[in-house]
């Protein structure tokens, strides 16, 4: 009896531990990006090695588990759209932006992804307008205003154009989120989809890197940049495995809470590794945007309950 109680306790704690770990890994993306651009790597080179090595790690998991990767026309289009928009566009923008603004700032901007996902879904008529969720959208944009307010969370008003460019990151994530429902191949394994999507993103990134002559040959010399790339790739691969494991064991609604952890860890890693300072405006933005995201999620729950 005691053993059963202990086992249930472990099961209850496991999703929480995985959620915190996922938040820490994804929250590290801005800091990894900032460290790599400091090593003079281009955004395309960073994203290529990040996704290619992460894809290799996930492919190994598929091989061990005997998971088949679908290669139908619909599946290939899915990989390309999610890889090029959800990963390449967002991650390359992230790498570029954190070269100019604090990693903590980028982490807060990413929190807007669920808000923009709902906006896109409404525009495409995939979701109905809901008062609670609409209030969340309004709060999300108010929080974004606090974030880019001159002399607020930005080191300098001159960085406003770059700071506004950062909103491409959650927009790319949101577009991918919407398409992930519309274009998902029926019956496909989640890890298989993640693996192929990583390779699609790597293909897009290497094309950009070669076109702008910024490809980084990691085999020439193993140094700080190469170890950072390896760490980034492993963190990305592990994050996707945790992502799907949490959905499987605790559900998508539970997973939605990870956004808050990503922001908190993102700010914390920026302070820890780069000595970034935080401002009152930054934390006001976190509070307001976080409340907006909570309302968007709450409104979704009510809509599903009513239907």
Helices and strands as residue ranges (DSSP letters): H 2-27, H 29-38, H 43-65, H 73-81, I 82-89, H 90-97, H 103-110, H 113-123, H 131-148, G 157-159, H 160-165, H 167-182, H 190-211, H 224-250, H 252-255, H 258-274, H 280-306
